[in-house]
Amino acid sequence: QLQASGGGLVQAGGSLRLSCTASRRTFSNNGMGWFRQDAEKEREFVAAIRWNGDSPSYADSVRGRFTISRNNAKNTLYLQMNSLKPEDTATYYCAAAIGSWASRWGSDYKYWGQGTQVTVSS
């Protein structure tokens, strides 16, 4: 029900914009978030946003470089990633929360997208 896209290969310092589109149902009343996972690491929180677009929350490692936003009319979540670093390399997943708030905890999310690969070369 969630389809993430926009990943790719980019040089360090570059930018990418990820999108996550919902199908078959709307998530306009749900908080939504982005998580990422490298093959050698556990899944980690990246960013989250409330149902109405307020109160974005970011991991310390991406704050100031990444921006999460949403367009409920288009049923789409975004992650603008600037000043990318090699350590940002991972598979990025979008998710819809059980509630309406912006949560950092994966256990608060019920619906997950299939992931999109982001690779940042040095």
N, C-alpha and C positions, 0 to 999 in steps of 0.2 A: 504493500500500500504506500510505501515511501520509496521514491526513486532518486538517488543522489547522482549528480553529474558534475562535470567541470574540472575533474582532476587531470593531471598530466605531468609532464617533465618540464621543469623550469630551472633556470640558473639561480644561484643564491642572490638575494636582493630583488628578485622578481616578484610578480604578483599572480594570483589566481583567484577566481571567484567560483565558489562551489554553490550549486543549487540543489534543492531537495523539494521535489514536487509530490504532492499527495494525490492519490487516485482512489476512487471508489468510496471515499468518505472525506469529510472535512475535519481539520484539526484546529480550526480557528479558536476553539475554546481551551486548547491544550497548550501548556508550556512546551517548548521544543528546544532541542540542543544538538550540539555536535560533539562527537567523541572521536578519538583516533587510536589506532593500534598499530604498532610496529611488530614485525614477526618475533622479535626478541623481547618484547615488553608487554606488560599488561595494558588493557584498554585504559585510556585516560581521558578525563574531561577536558574539553576545549572551550566551549562557550554555550550559554543557554539564554533563553529569552522568555519573558512572560507571554501569555496569550495575546495581550494587546500591544506587544512590542516594547513595553516598558521594562526597566530594571535589567538590562543585559548584565550577564555575569561572565567573567573570563578567568581562565587559568592564568597564573602569574607568568607563565612562559610565553603567552601570546598577547597579553594585555598591551595595548598601544600599537600593535601590529595587525591584529585581526579585528573585524567588526561583524557582528551577527545582526541580521535584520530579517524581517518577514513581511510578506504581502498577503494578508488573509484573503483578499479578493481573488488572488491568483492561487491561493492554497500552496504557497511556495515559501521556503525558508532559504536564506542565503548566508554565506560566510565569505566575506571579502578578506583575503589574506595578502598582506603587503610585507615587504622586507623579509621575504622567506629565507629560512636558514636550512642547512642540510639536516639539522635535528628535527625539522618539521616533517621530514619524510615519514609517511605512514599511510595506512588506509583510513579514510575519514568516513564516519558513519553519522547520519542524521537520525534523530529519534524524536518521538512524540511522547510526552509525559502523561502519567495517569491524571495529574492535576493541572491547574492553570498556571502554576508558578514556574520560575526558572530554577531548576535543580541541578546540582553538581553531581548527583548520585545516580549511577546507572540503574539502580534498583527502582528508581522512581519513574523509569521509562518503560512503556509497554510495547510500543511499535518501533521497529528498527528498519532502516533502509539497508540495501545490500552493500554499500560502501563504494567509494571511489578512491583510486590510488593517486597519491600526490608524491612525487619524487623531486627533491631539490638537490641539484648537483653543485659541488663546490668549485 
